[in-house]
Amino acid sequence: MVLRVTAVLVAFATTTVCTATSGPGIGLKVGAQTIDDPVNTGKITRARLDLEVSSPLLWDEHADFALTFGGTYVGSYTETYTDTVDGTYIDDLYTDRLSLFDIRLAARLYPLGDSSPIRPYVGAGIGYFWFQDNWENDYSDTFEDHPGDYDTVYDHAEGTEALAHAPFPFVLAGLTVQVGSNIEIMAEFQYDIDKKDSGYDLGGPIYLFGARFRF
């Protein structure tokens, strides 16, 4: 799939002739991220969204720097506990909505410089991630107040907790295609390395497609 989309971008670029700008840029990328399932065994793949702010192209358009804010909604997990203790029926529902956010700073090298509208690149960087839990707890006790008369007491609590957070390194490779004087289309692969904390391993591959506007 990645190769097919990249081939389409290359074919489009070869028919486009323009004078490209090389100033700072802002871009939006969407794609998919694969990580270890934080609750069950195995891998899961989830949609990802990134917002990128990039520096001007430097050193004869052979390099730039990118600051990226991104995230993934991991999923919702529910656990229910019911029991009867001393005539009291207990119903406890706990829901976790898990999200993964990170901020990244990368340096990217464009070997072809400004010699082509089609620019492969490689890079590496460091990021910081937060594995977030937005949780809710619904609790109820049902008991017999008088013979044949039952009362139920309800309680609700909710909050936000960072289950894990830590710095991590990553590597990347990609391709930009100039489709106008200010517009670039991107296809990118990233791999997060040693993205671990508090028993969670959230590293793995990320596949992204998007567009960037350079001023």
N, C-alpha and C positions, 0 to 999 in steps of 0.2 A: 504493500500500500504506500509506504513512504517513497519507494523508488518510483512508483507510478506518478505520484503527485509531483515529485521532483522533476521528472521528465517533462511533465506538462509545463512547469514553470520555466525550465530551460528553453523549451520550444517557443514559449511566449516571448521570452527575453530576446531571443535572436531576431525577432521581427520588430523590436522596439528600439528606436534610436533616439537618445536624449542626452542632455548634459545634466549629470547627476549632481546634486548638492551634497556636501560632506559635513554639514553642521551637526549640532546636537539633535537627538531624535527621541521620539516617544512611540512605543509600540504596544500592541496587544497580541497575546498568544494564547491559544487554547489547545488542549490535547489530553493526554492520558498519563497517569502515573501508576506504577505497580509497586506495592509494598507488601510486607508480611501482614497478614490479618492480625490485628492487635487483640482480638478476642478468641478467635478459633484458629485452628491450624491451617496452613496453606497460604497462598497468595491471593490478593485482591487487586483489581484494577479500577481506578476511579477517574472521573473527569477532573481536569485541572485548568485553572485560569491564572495567567500571569500578566502583570503590567510592568513594562520595562522603560526605564529612562537611560539613554545612552549618551556618552560624550561625543564630541566631534571626532571624525576620523583623523588619526594622527600619523605622523611619519610617512608622508606621501600616501596616505589612505591605506596603510598596512596594519593599523591597530585601532582599537577603541576600548572603552570601559563601559560596563553596563551595571546598573543598579536595578534589581528586580524585586517586586513584591508579588507573592503568589500563594495559592492555597488550594486545598482539596477537601471536599466533604467526604469523610470516610464512611459514615453510615450511622444508623440508629440501632441500638441494641436494648432489648427489654428483658427484665428478669422479674418474675412473680413469685412471691412466697405466701403461702396460705397454711394456717394451722389452727387448731383449737386447743386452748390452754385454760384449764379450770373453768370450762364453760364459756369462755370468750373466744369468738371467731376472729382471727387476725388475717387481714388481707393487706399485703405490702407489695406495691408495684413500683419498680425502679427503672427509669429510662435514661440511657446515655446517648447523647448526640455528639459524635466525635468528629473533629476537624483538625486538619494539619495545615499550619501556616508557616511561611518562611520568608526571610529577606536574604538576598544574595548580591554579592559584588564579584564580578568576573572581568578578567582581561581576555580580549579576543584578538587573534592574529589572522590577518587576511593575506595569504601568500601572494595573490595576484595583484594586490594593490588596486590602483585605479585603471588597470589595463583592460578590464572586462566588466560588462554589466552583470555577469554571473560570478559571484564571489564565494567560494568555499572558505570556511574558517574553522579554527580550532581554538580552544581556550580552557581556562581553569579558574577556579575561584574559591571563595569561602562564604558560607552562609550561616544563619542562625535560625533554628526552627522552634516552634511551639506546638505541642500536641495537646489540643484543648478538648475538655469535656464539659458540655452544657447539660447538666443533669436535672432530673425531676424525680421527686419521691412522693407518691400518694399512699397514705396509710389510713387504715380504718380498723376499729375494734367494734364488734357487735356482741352485745351481752344482754342477758335477761335482767332487767331492772326490777320487775315484779313478775310473779308467775303469769306467763303468757304475754308479757309486755317487754318488747325488745327495744333497746336503744343502740344507735350507731354513732360513734365519735369519729370524725374525720380530721385528718391533718395533711397539709401539703407543704412541701419545701422544694426549693430549687436554687441552683447556683452554678457558678463557673469555676473550673479548676484546671490548672495546667498540669497534666499528668507527666509530661516530660518536656525538657527544653535544653538545648545544647548547641554549640557550634559544630559545623561539619564541612569537609572539603567536597568539591565536586569537579567533574570534567565535562566538557561539552564539545560538540562538533555540529556544523550546520552549513547552510547554503542560503545566501541572499540573492535575489533576482531583482534588478532595477526595472520597474514598469512605468516610470515617469520621472520627472526631474526631482520629485520629492518623495516618491513612494518606493518602498522595498517590500517584497514578499519574502517570508522566511520559512524554512523548514529546519528543525533543530532537534538534536538528541542530547540529553543530559544524563549523567549517572551520579547519584548521590552516594558518597563513600562514608562508611562508619557513622551513619546517622542514627546514633543510639543514645539512650538515656533511660534510667529507671526500669530496665528490663524490656524496653520497647526497641525494636529494630525497624526503622522507617526508611532505610536506604533502598536504592534500586533505580530502575530506568524511568525516564520521562521522555515522551514524544510530543513535540509541539509544532504547530503551524500558526502563522500569523502575519501581521503587516506592521511596518514601521514608517513613520513620517519623519523625514529629516528637514530641518529648517535651514 
